[in-house]
């Protein structure tokens, strides 16, 4: 049995069910700019790699993305700031799980490709204060997953080694991050991707319910 000392979680699709609010905000911007919208379900394959990649994935083919990117990103940020708290909630079983893990002495971190301000806002609003030892979203100077640089920096700040870390996520990007960092990659199937996809991108195993993590 591996003696993990810390657990790093992805946020969207792993700790919180945020898909509907992400989709509604993005569709609002698409509509405002005169582009077709997508179903909420379709966003399961669009999200996970940051808002810039999301923008490329949802805009119609043939659109000059560079020409519209500034307006799109500004409008998305405004729409999501007003929208994200409407439907977003921790997945069932997540709150008691993280409370138990914290009580058991594990260091807990959140590492997301969501913009940092929204990552912090979500965690502060939906989880107990001081539940997580580190909450990092994407910033201009922080490498985006699956680049392992941010994950490894978080671990260094805890004076731990990669072998001490259980990494929990729901997308191929998360599994590749864990593999690249030398962490133990655990995929969760209640989020945005299938067990087959997670295993195909480096998951050591997958779980279907939060309580199975323990």
Order of alpha helices (4+ residues) and beta strands (2+ residues): beta-beta-alpha-alpha-alpha-beta-alpha-beta-alpha-beta-alpha-beta-alpha-beta-alpha-beta
